[in-house]
Amino acid sequence: MHVNGVTPDTPAIAAEALGKRYGEQWALRDFDLEVSAGTVLGLLGHNGAGKTTAIRILTTLALPSAGSARVAGFDVVAEAGEVRRRIGLTSQTATVDGLMSARANLEMIGRLYHLPKAVARRRAGELLERLSLTDTGERLVRDFSGGMRRRLDLAASLVASPPVLFLDEPTTGLDPESRNELWELLRELVGEGATLLLTTQYLEEADRLSDEIVLLDRGVVAARGTPAELKAGHGGERIEVALRSAEQIERACGALAPFAEAAVGSDPERLLVSAPVGLQTRLIEVVRALDEAGVEATDVHRREATLDDVFLSITGAAEGREVAS
């Protein structure tokens, strides 16, 4: 498949030893990346991990301090104009004009991409329908809900049918139904040959959409691989214990420690304690240890690792199911 000059033989996104320094502080360092055309890369990490810095460099919004990068086959520094013509960007901040209608915003963006007026009008209509905004297309964007504005932001990034899309938390603020609809749209775009680089605070989203995941920690790559590879390599099976009260967390952690193959983790808000365990660990033995420690568990079960577990294991985070971006 050939999409706007991007072919399967050329990486849609490539970076080599990419870095960005502010004074003596490196926000991103030795960042290597290769994303094949027609795939989805999930870029994860804490706030300040380097995700936004990487996206700003790859979308020509910031100059690198070291290394090089190419997007859609063009150098992000020497051929920045060619890169911009071939990418779409949905950022965390709104990119549309609140004093214009949704349709007018999309038509204006089409004209900025030098689309003929009739083509820009037709493209705006197609995207309003595709993102379930047709009925509100003539309303001022300032009157939109947060979810509607997020959908319009995505539509704006698709006006010129770019082969490479950078999506910075595209589903933040959407209700579950709208999020699922957007996931389906993103899958359709990838099926048509588009390449996506996605940051998200929802690890389930990264798990379901990404062909490969890169985890950044303090500006460097801490792990990379498919979701299945990361879960197998850093997660394994886990014992999870649900508690009646937060006062029992410390005792539960102590009871699980002899069975754990790595650090025991806890989530005080959800009253959960969990630990990675080996296949030989018997659930009945864990239950007995909890009982002997005087822990009142409402549930004890074995489960496979999730990307949450991988993230917490690698970064030492303690933030539950959502990752700040």
N, C-alpha and C positions, 0 to 999 in steps of 0.2 A: 504494500500500500504506500501511496505517495501523498503526503499532506502538506501543501504549501512549501514544497522544497525539502521536507524532512523525509528521509527514507529509512527503512529498517537497518541499513548498513552504516548509518551515521548516528551516533548518539544524539538524542534530542537535547540533552543537557550534559555537559562534561566540565569538570573542574579538576585542576591539578595544583596541589600545594597552595590552595587559595587561602588568603589571610587578610585580616583587617585589624589595624592597630590604632588605638587612640592614645597618644602619648606613649607611656610605657606599658599600657594594658592592651593585651590581645583580646579582641571580642570574638575572633575566629582565627584558627591557625591550622595549617597543614590539612586543609579540607579537600579531600579527593572525592570525586563523584562521577558516576556514569549512569545515565538514565536512558534506557532504550526507548525508541519511538513506540507509541501505543501502549505505554505502561503507566503505572501510578507509583510514585515514590512518596512515602510518608516520612516527613521530617519532624522528629519529636525532641522534646527537651524542656527543661524548666525555663522560667522567665530569666533572661540573661544568658541562656545557654549558647546563643549564636544563631538561632533560626532566622530571626528577622534580618540580621546582618547578612547572612547568606543570601536570602531572597533579594535584599536591596542591591547586592552586587550583581546577582544573576539577572536582575531586571533593569540594570544600568542606572539605578538610582544612587549608587555609591561606587566609588572607585576602590579597587583592592589595594592593599599595601604590599601584598606579595602574591605570587602565583598567577594563574591565568584561568579563564573559563570561556566556554563557547556554548551558545544557545541557538538551536535551529541551524547549527553549522557556522555561526558567525561569532567573532570575538566580541566579548561584552564591552571592551574598552575601545579597540580600534575600529569596530564596526557597530557601534552602539545603535545607530539609526536603523540598520538592517535588523538588529535584534528586536527593537521596539515594534517594528512592523509585523513581527511574527509571534508576538506573545500577547497573552491576556493576563491581567492581574486583578484579583479580588483581594483587597487589603482589609485590615480590621477596621479602618476608618472609612466612612462613606465616600464614594467617588462621584456621586451623582448630585445634581443641583436641586435643592429642595424647593426652589421657586419656579421650577419647570415641571411639566407633566412627565409621567414615565415615558410616554411615547416620544415626546420632544427630546428628552435626554438621550434616548437611544438613537434617534435620527441625527442629533447633533454629533454624537460620537462616530456614527457612520460617516458623516461628512468630514470629520477630522481625519478619518482613515482614507479620505479621498474616494469614497464610494459615490457613484452617481446618485443624485437625489432620489430617483425612483427606486434604486436598489436599497438605499438606506431606509426608505419608508417601508419597503417590503420586508426587509430584514428585521426592523423594529416590530412589525406586526407578528412575524414568525416567533420571535423571542418572547413577546408578551403572552402569546398563546402557549408556548412551550413551558413557561414558568408560571402559568395560571394567574396572569396579571391583566388579561384582556379587559375584564370588567372595570378595572381601575386605571386603565391606560391613560385616560384624560385627566385624572386627578393630579393635583400638585403633590410632589413627593414628600413635602413637609408634613402632609397629613397621613402618610403611610405608617403602619405599625413597624416595629423593628424587624419582624420576619419578612414583611413585604419588601422592606428596603434591602434586606440581605439578598433576596431573590433578584431584585432589580440590579444590585451591584454585580451579581453573577451574570445577568443578561448583558450588562455593559461590557464585561470582559469577553463576551462571545460575539459581539457585533461583527467583527472582521473575520470570524471563523479561524482564529489563530491555531497553529499546530501545537503550541506549547502554552499551557495554562499554569499560573502560579496562584494557588488558592490558600490564603492565610486565614484559617479558621472560618471557612465558608458557611458552616451551619450554626455558628453561635447565635443564640436568640431565637432559633426556630423551634417550634413544637415538634414532638416526635413524628407526627404524620408528615409535616413539611420536610423534616430531615430525611425521612425515608424516600420521599418524592425526589429530593435533591440528589440523594445517593443513586437513585435509578437514572436520573439525567446524566450524572457523571459517568456511570457505567456505559451509557449510550455514547457519550462523547469519546470515551476510550475505545469502544467498539468501532467507531468511525475513524480511528487512527490518531486521535489527539493524545498528547502526553501531559500528565498532571504531576505537579509537585505540590503536595498538600501538607499544611501544618494544621493540627487540630488539638483541642483540649480533651476530646473524647477518644479514649484509647480503643473503644469498640469500633469507632469509625475507621481508625487507622487499620485495625485488624481486618475489617470487612472489605475495605477499598484498596489497600496497598498491595502491590506486587512485591515491593521491597521496602524496608524501613531502615532509616539511619537515625540513630539516637545521639544527640549532641549533649555534652556535659562540659560546662566551663570553657566553651569555645572549641573543643576538639571532639572528634568522633569517638564515642565510647563503645558503640556496638553497631553492627549492620547485618542484615540478612532478611530472609522472608519472615513473615509473622510466625510460621510454623517452626522455622529454624531457631528463631530467638526464644520461643516458648520452650522448645525442647532443650536448648543449650543453657538457658538461664532459669528455667522455671521447674520443669518436671512436675511430679504430683505433689499436692499440698493437702494438709489437714487443716480444716477451717472450723473454728469453734465460735458459736454465737453465745453471748453471755447475757445474764439478767441485769447487770449493772457494771459501770465503769470501775468500781472499787475492786472488782475481781480480775481486772486485766493483768496486774502484776503476778498474781498467783497462777493464772492460766498460762502466762508466758513461761513461768518456772516449771510448770508441769509438762509443757510441750518441749522444753529445751533438750531433754535426753533423746528425743526422737528426731530432732531437727538436724538436717544436713547443712543448714546455713542459719543466719540470724532469724529469730522469731519476730514476726511483725505484728503490729496492732493498729486498729482503727477505732479510737475511742468514740467517735461520733456514731459509728454503726455498731459499736459493741462487738467487734470481731477481733479474734486473734488467729493468726495463721502461721504455718511453718512448712517449708519444703521437706519432704520425707522420702525415704527410699521405698521401693516396691515391697520390701519385706516387712514394712511396718504394719502391724495389725491394729485395726481400729479399736477392737475391744481393749487392747492394752492402753491405748490413749485414754479411753473412757475411764478405765480403772485409775490411771494416774491423776486425772482431773478430779475424780471422786475422792481420792486419798488426800488431795490438796484442798479439799473443801470448796471446789469450784462448782457453782450451779450453772451448768450449761443448758441452754434451751435447744441447741442443735450441735451435733458433731458429724462432719462428713468429709469424705475425700473427694477432691476434684482435680481436674487438669489445670495447669497454669494458664493465666491470661497475660495479656500485654501489661496490665497493671502490675502484676507480679514481676515481670521482666524489668519494667521501669524502676520499681522500688528496689529491686535487687541490685541494679547497676548504679543507680544514682544515690541510693540511701535516702530516698524521699519518704515522706510520711503524709501524703496528701490525698489518700483515698483514690477515687476513681477519676478525678479530673486533674489534668496537668496544665498548669498555667503556661501561657505562651508569651 
